[in-house]
Amino acid sequence: MYPRSKATSLKSRYNNDVPKNYENMAVVVALLLSLMSILMVTESTSAIFSSSDKNYMDKLCNSVIVLDGEKKPGSSFSSTSNSKYKPNTNCTLTFKTAQTTQRIITTIEKIDIADSNGATCGDYIKIYDGKFQGPILNKNLAEQCGSSTSSHVSISNVVVFHFFSNGAKEATGFKASVALHFPLVQACPQDLGVYLCTNKNCISKLLKCDGHNHCGDNSDEKICSIGKK
Ligand SMILES: *[C@@H]1O[C@H](CO)[C@@H](O)[C@H](O)[C@H]1NC(C)=O
């Protein structure tokens, strides 16, 4: 026999109660967002970045780093700890976002890769979107070697830096930074622990004034109080 009350309650759940469920969901989402912002703000910046300034691609060769909003919203690294990079390097460094909706801002902050004949780069830094040898973010040859800085935002939630050097001349290399971009955080308000860059990228507030261009347009490093870099 069918218990009548069960049928009724099911029916009411799918009809009358639907708006209420959405209301509850909105409250839960709001609570989660505020909790997230508290976590993001209370996390000590020094704990995050004490090691990131010592990240070298030649030491991190072929590793995968996960970026997440709370513990690691960005990073920075340079090609080598030596005065010049080594010949015959073939190395990748992969960054993934913890949430698939997040994107990655890649910025080449400094570059000195001298081995070019104008038509090809003998040595280069290429940044792939999605996977190794997938679409290239820094398509322009002038962004892969030489001395022009550049910045791009990924379309997927994975970027792969590929540094290659042949046996010919070496130079000092490059410095790069990455940052999570939160495209779904509407208006990118500071009270949620995020910072709206001039170029409209939305990054973690923790990356502001840390000495690295994480926005891509350097707007996170422009207005900083004395004492901070
Ligand atoms: C560099 O290494 C990748 C594998 O990580 C390989 O697919 C590629 O062929 C190598 N490139 C050269 C020029 O050796």
The ligand as a MOL file (V3000), in Angstrom:
LIG
                    3D

  0  0  0     0  0            999 V3000
M  V30 BEGIN CTAB
M  V30 COUNTS 14 14 0 0 0
M  V30 BEGIN ATOM
M  V30 1 C 61.4430 17.8480 -25.0700 0
M  V30 2 O 60.8240 16.9470 -24.1850 0
M  V30 3 C 59.5340 16.5130 -24.5800 0
M  V30 4 C 58.9940 15.6170 -23.5090 0
M  V30 5 O 58.9380 16.2790 -22.2860 0
M  V30 6 C 59.6030 15.8260 -25.9130 0
M  V30 7 O 58.3010 15.4940 -26.3300 0
M  V30 8 C 60.2490 16.7270 -26.9300 0
M  V30 9 O 60.4070 16.0350 -28.1530 0
M  V30 10 C 61.5910 17.2170 -26.4470 0
M  V30 11 N 62.1070 18.1690 -27.4160 0
M  V30 12 C 63.3270 18.0570 -27.9190 0
M  V30 13 C 63.6510 19.0550 -28.9730 0
M  V30 14 O 64.1200 17.2470 -27.5450 0
M  V30 END ATOM
M  V30 BEGIN BOND
M  V30 1 1 1 2
M  V30 2 1 1 10
M  V30 3 1 2 3
M  V30 4 1 3 4
M  V30 5 1 3 6
M  V30 6 1 4 5
M  V30 7 1 6 7
M  V30 8 1 6 8
M  V30 9 1 8 9
M  V30 10 1 8 10
M  V30 11 1 10 11
M  V30 12 1 11 12
M  V30 13 1 12 13
M  V30 14 2 12 14
M  V30 END BOND
M  V30 END CTAB
M  END
